């Protein structure tokens, strides 16, 4: 039996509009996240860093996809990666508000 929810992330017509790093304020802590804004949803990923010391790591030997933006290439070379933080947020359900920086 085919599950229609399996194809939500693999649409051939989806466009990546913007991506980048952001600091998310979660109650009492700050969290480094990397956002992917597609034309139909927003995906928030958590940046995970390698816990190995840089001297003994072979992360520099891992192939890096040339189509990745420099920021993600650098993260990959350092042994870091992104994991999905929560389910994608459909843009038709997203509400944006300006927040006072204070």
N, C-alpha and C positions, 0 to 999 in steps of 0.2 A: 504494500500500500504506500502510495506517495504522500509525503508530508509536505504541504505547501510552505511551511515555515522554514524549511531547510534552504530555500532559495532566496531568503530575504537579503542576505549579504552578497549574493553573487549575480546581481542584475547586470546584464550587458549594456544597459542604457544609462547606468548611474554615472554621474560626473562628480569628481572631487573638486570642490570649489575653493577650499582653503584648508590649510593644516598648520599646526604650530604648537609651541609649548605655552603652557599657562600654569599659574599657581592657583590651586583651588583651596579655598578656606573651608575646612571641615570642622565644625564646632570649635575645638581647642587646638587644632594643628593645621599646618599648611602642607599641601600635597602637590608634588610636581606631576603634572599630567600633560599628555600630548593629545590634542584634539584633531579630529578629522571631520570637516564639514562637507557633507555630500549634498546633492541637490534635493534629497528626500529625507535625510536624517543626520543627526549629530552623534558621533561616536567618541566617547571619552575613554582614553587608555591611561593606565598608570605606568610611569617610567620606573623600571626596575634596574638597578645598577648591580654589576658583578661585585661579589664580596671578596674576590681574589685580589691579591696584591698585583700591581701592574708589572712587576718584574718577572713573575713566573707564569703569566697568562699567555695562552696561545690565541687569544681573541683577534690579534692582528693578522693571523693566518686565515681567518674565516673570510670567504668571499663576500664582498659587499656589492649589492645591486647598484649599478650606476644610475638607475632612474630614481633612487631614493634622494630626498633633499639632503644637503650637506649636514644638517643637524642630526638627522637619523643615521647617516653614514658614520658620523663621529660617535654617536651613542653605541652603534653596533661594533665599531672597532674597539671600544672600551669594554666590550663584553656585556653591554646593557641590552635591554629589550623592552617592549611595551606589551602589557596585558590588558585586556578589556576590563574596565572598572565596573561597568554596569551595562544593562541592555541599551541598545541604540535608542535615541530620542527622536521620534518622528517630528519633522519640522512643522507639520500642521498642528502639533500639540505643544510646541515650544513658545514660551512667553519671555521676551527680553525686557529687562528693566534697568534703568540707570541707577546706580547705587553711589551714594556720597562716599568718597574715599576716606572720610573720617570715621 
